[in-house]
Amino acid sequence: MNKKWFYIMALLSLPLLRVVVLNTGYDAWLLNANYTKAAAFITMLKTSELFQQFVGGWIFPCYVVGILSFWCMEEDDSRIGQQFVLLPLAYIPFTILGFTLVNAEFKVSYLYQHPLIVVTFGYLFVGFWSLILWLLMKIGIVK
């Protein structure tokens, strides 16, 4: 498998998580299947204000569509890995602009809250997928 497709699948995993958590009854299904801890985690994500704002709103899908369209138009696929690592840093100004447009006001707290939240959780995401890519490259599945 090509690295470009791996990065696209990794990027699309977050909107998939958003749909599963917010738009399906996955937490109720887990609770009915006696997976109470997993159901509690999904319910916690569903009710989390930060998850609702940063992943559940319209800003995140627009960002993902923009990144995917940029990657599909790019002729040199060798830079996609570097761009994948920089995704959380690029999402920070995108969220600040989006929150300013949604709330119709700019708050100075956006300048320190957004980098703190996006960099922390963004690099957990990027680190996880980079580890999976490294393992798949060692096995020889991804080239």
C-alpha positions, 0 to 999 in steps of 0.5 A: 500500500502507498503511504499517501493512502495510509495518510488519507485513511488516518485523516479520515479516521477522525471524521469517522470517529465523529460520526460514530460518537455523535450520530449513532447510538454506539454508546447505547449499543455498548451499554446493552452489550455490557461494555459499561466502561467503553459506553461510559467513555463514548458517552463522555466524548458525546457530552464533552464540550471540547469534543463538540467544539473541536471535532463536532462542529462544522470547522473540522469537516471543512478542514479535513476536506481542505487537506484532502483536496490539497493532498489529491491535487499534489503531484509530489507525494513525498511531502505528505508525510511532513504535512501529516506531522504538521496537521495539528499546527495548521488546525490552530489558526483554522479553529481560531478563525472558525470560532471567531466566525461562529461566535461573531466575536474574537476572544483573546483566550483563543490564542492560548486555549486553542494551541494548548488543546489542539497541539496536545490531542493533535500530536497524540493522534499524529503520534499514534498513526505514525507509530502504526505507519512505522510498524507497517513499514517494518512489516513491509505492508506499506512502502 
